Amino acid sequence: MKKILISSLLAILLSFSANAGSDGEKNLSKKDSRQTKDCFEGLNRATFSLNQGLDKAILKPVAKAYRSLPSPVRTGTSNVLVNLSSLITIPNNVLQGQFKTAGVNTGRFIINTTVGILGLFDVAKEMGFSEYEKEDYGQTLAVWGVGPGCYIVLPVLGPSTLRDTAGSFINVMGGDPYYNVSAHGNNHYLDRSDYMLTKTVSAIDFRSKTIDSFDNLEKNSLDFYASVKSLYIQDRERKIKNTKTGATIEIIYEDDWEEIETQ
């Protein structure tokens, strides 16, 4: 019953996404990400204000405390989180037809999980593996031709689109088989509580890296909400097209946020 409800919800979200993101056109492609509309701006701004309050009251203080930890601890934590994100990236490499990249990322994951002690050390990078690019189900849906739909701001989770929200439901509700890992010859699964724990730590890790960047962005923006929205949409377009240009920002539940970079 639960899977039926989830499937129905995803179908509704994707249908709405296709209609809202294409301006009535049936020919959808990943290039439509530029045309994301803010259909619920009033509600989005209210949610954005709520998230700002929660950030200032909870996340930012925790992130400041985390930033006071020794650098090797923070670096090791980031490495472990990136290594775990491979368990989402690899199946999406396959779904997007990136079979060679999937093989490279599988090798990176095996090396870092074993020699790198569960990803604590990025041994694969030292061995000359190509640069790691995260992939997620929202990106896969875009590659398959699903339009972004409306821009939405989720409580606590932050900026998203209808398409990316649908992709996140796949991560949380349907992604358990992709969290199969091996330890001492035994198979183990990261359940949803483990998954949400990694996302929480990812949010803290990201926030600790971007305290100054976000403070400067807020201070220098005439409209902080619009600035964050623009950065999010640009970054999703960059990730979908696998390009290196543009500003970088990533929602909390999609494979940990990256530090803002303006180029």
C-alpha positions in Angstrom: 0.0 0.0 0.0 2.8 2.4 0.9 4.6 1.8 -2.4 1.3 2.5 -4.3 0.9 5.8 -2.5 4.5 6.7 -3.2 4.2 5.8 -6.8 1.0 7.8 -7.1 2.5 10.9 -5.5 5.6 10.7 -7.8 3.3 10.4 -10.8 1.4 13.5 -9.7 4.6 15.5 -9.1 6.2 14.5 -12.4 3.0 15.2 -14.3 2.7 18.7 -12.7 6.5 19.2 -13.3 6.2 18.4 -17.0 3.2 20.7 -17.5 4.5 23.6 -15.4 8.1 23.4 -16.7 7.3 23.4 -20.4 4.9 26.3 -21.0 2.5 24.0 -22.7 5.1 22.4 -24.9 5.4 18.6 -25.0 9.1 18.7 -26.2 10.9 18.6 -22.8 14.6 18.5 -22.3 17.2 19.2 -19.7 17.7 22.7 -21.3 14.3 23.7 -19.9 15.9 24.0 -16.4 16.5 27.7 -17.3 12.7 28.2 -17.3 11.9 27.2 -13.8 9.0 29.3 -12.6 8.3 30.6 -9.1 4.7 29.5 -9.1 4.3 29.7 -5.3 6.4 32.8 -4.5 4.4 34.0 -1.5 4.4 30.6 0.2 8.1 30.1 -0.8 9.1 33.4 0.7 7.3 32.5 4.0 9.0 29.1 4.1 12.4 30.7 3.3 11.9 33.1 6.2 11.1 30.1 8.5 14.2 28.3 7.3 16.3 31.4 8.0 15.0 31.5 11.5 15.8 27.8 12.1 19.2 28.3 10.6 20.1 31.1 12.9 18.6 29.4 15.9 19.9 25.8 15.4 22.0 25.0 12.3 24.4 27.9 12.2 25.4 27.6 15.9 25.9 23.9 15.5 27.9 24.5 12.3 30.1 27.0 14.2 30.8 24.4 16.9 31.6 21.8 14.2 34.0 24.3 12.5 36.0 24.5 15.7 36.9 20.8 15.4 40.4 19.9 14.2 40.8 20.2 10.4 41.6 16.5 9.9 38.4 15.5 11.7 36.3 17.8 9.4 38.2 16.6 6.3 37.7 13.0 7.2 34.0 13.5 7.8 33.6 15.2 4.4 35.4 12.4 2.7 33.2 9.8 4.3 30.1 11.7 3.2 31.3 12.0 -0.3 32.2 8.3 -0.4 28.6 7.4 0.8 27.2 9.6 -1.9 28.7 7.3 -4.5 25.9 4.9 -3.6 23.4 7.3 -5.1 25.7 8.5 -7.9 26.6 5.1 -9.3 23.0 3.9 -10.1 22.3 7.3 -11.6 25.4 7.0 -13.8 23.9 3.8 -15.1 20.4 5.2 -15.5 21.9 8.1 -17.5 23.9 5.7 -19.7 27.2 6.8 -18.2 28.5 3.2 -17.9 32.2 4.1 -18.0 31.8 6.7 -15.3 29.8 4.2 -13.3 32.7 1.8 -13.5 35.2 4.5 -12.4 33.0 5.5 -9.5 32.5 1.9 -8.4 36.3 1.5 -8.4 36.7 4.7 -6.4 34.1 3.6 -3.9 35.7 0.1 -3.4 39.2 1.6 -3.0 38.1 4.4 -0.6 35.9 2.1 1.4 38.6 -0.5 1.9 42.1 1.1 1.7 40.6 4.5 2.6 38.9 3.1 5.8 35.3 3.6 4.9 36.2 6.7 2.9 38.0 8.5 5.7 40.9 9.0 3.3 40.4 9.8 -0.4 43.0 7.2 -1.6 41.4 7.1 -5.1 42.2 10.7 -5.7 45.8 10.1 -4.8 45.8 7.2 -7.3 44.8 9.5 -10.1 41.1 8.7 -10.4 39.2 11.4 -12.4 37.3 14.1 -10.6 34.2 12.9 -8.9 30.9 14.4 -10.0 27.8 13.6 -8.0 24.6 12.5 -9.7 21.1 12.1 -8.3 17.6 11.1 -9.3 16.5 14.6 -10.0 19.4 14.9 -12.5 18.4 11.6 -14.1 14.8 12.7 -14.5 16.0 15.8 -16.2 18.2 13.8 -18.6 15.2 11.6 -19.3 13.3 14.8 -20.4 11.3 15.7 -17.3 11.0 19.5 -16.9 11.8 21.1 -13.6 8.3 22.3 -12.8 7.8 25.0 -10.3 10.5 26.2 -7.9 9.6 25.4 -4.3 11.2 26.0 -0.9 10.8 23.0 1.4 10.6 23.5 5.2 14.0 22.7 6.7 15.3 21.1 3.5 15.5 24.3 1.5 15.3 25.1 -2.3 14.1 22.6 -4.8 11.8 22.0 -7.8 8.9 19.6 -8.3 11.2 17.4 -10.3 14.0 17.4 -7.7 11.5 16.8 -4.9 10.2 13.7 -6.8 13.8 12.6 -7.2 14.4 13.0 -3.5 11.4 10.8 -2.7 13.1 8.1 -4.7 16.2 8.6 -2.6 14.4 8.4 0.7 11.6 5.9 0.0 12.9 3.8 -2.8 16.6 3.8 -2.6 17.3 1.2 0.0 18.7 -1.4 -2.4 21.4 1.1 -3.4 22.6 1.3 0.1 23.9 -2.2 0.2 27.5 -2.2 1.5 29.8 -4.9 2.5 31.8 -5.1 5.8 33.9 -8.0 6.8 32.2 -10.2 4.1 28.7 -9.5 5.3 26.1 -7.5 3.5 24.5 -4.6 5.4 22.0 -2.0 4.5 21.8 1.7 5.5 18.2 2.1 6.4 16.3 5.4 6.1 17.3 6.5 9.6 21.0 6.0 8.6 20.3 7.9 5.4 18.7 10.9 7.2 21.6 10.9 9.6 24.1 11.2 6.8 22.0 14.1 5.3 22.0 15.9 8.7 25.7 15.6 9.1 26.1 16.7 5.5 24.0 19.8 6.2 26.2 20.7 9.2 29.4 20.1 7.2 28.2 22.2 4.4 27.0 25.0 6.6 30.3 25.1 8.4 32.0 25.7 5.1 29.7 28.4 4.0 29.0 30.6 7.0 31.0 33.5 5.7 29.8 33.0 2.1 26.2 33.1 3.1 26.6 36.0 5.4 28.3 38.0 2.6 25.6 37.0 0.2 22.8 38.0 2.5 24.6 41.3 3.4 25.2 42.3 -0.3 21.9 41.0 -1.7 19.0 43.4 -2.3 16.8 40.3 -2.2 18.4 37.3 -0.5 15.6 35.0 -1.4 16.0 35.8 -5.1 19.8 35.4 -4.9 19.5 31.9 -3.3 16.8 30.9 -5.9 19.0 32.0 -8.8 22.1 30.2 -7.4 20.1 27.0 -6.9 18.6 27.0 -10.4 22.0 27.8 -12.0 23.7 25.0 -10.1 21.1 22.4 -11.0 21.5 23.4 -14.6 25.3 23.0 -14.3 25.0 19.6 -12.7 22.4 18.3 -15.3 24.7 19.4 -18.2 27.9 18.4 -16.4 29.5 21.8 -17.0 32.0 23.6 -14.8 30.7 27.1 -15.0 28.2 29.0 -12.9 27.5 29.4 -9.2 27.4 26.3 -7.0 24.8 25.6 -4.3 23.1 22.4 -3.5 20.0 21.5 -1.4 20.6 19.8 1.9 19.2 16.4 1.0 20.8 16.0 -2.4 24.2 14.6 -1.6 25.3 17.4 0.8 25.5 21.0 -0.2 28.7 22.3 -1.8 30.3 25.6 -1.0 29.1 28.6 -2.9 31.5 29.6 -5.7 31.0 32.6 -8.0 33.0 32.5 -11.1 
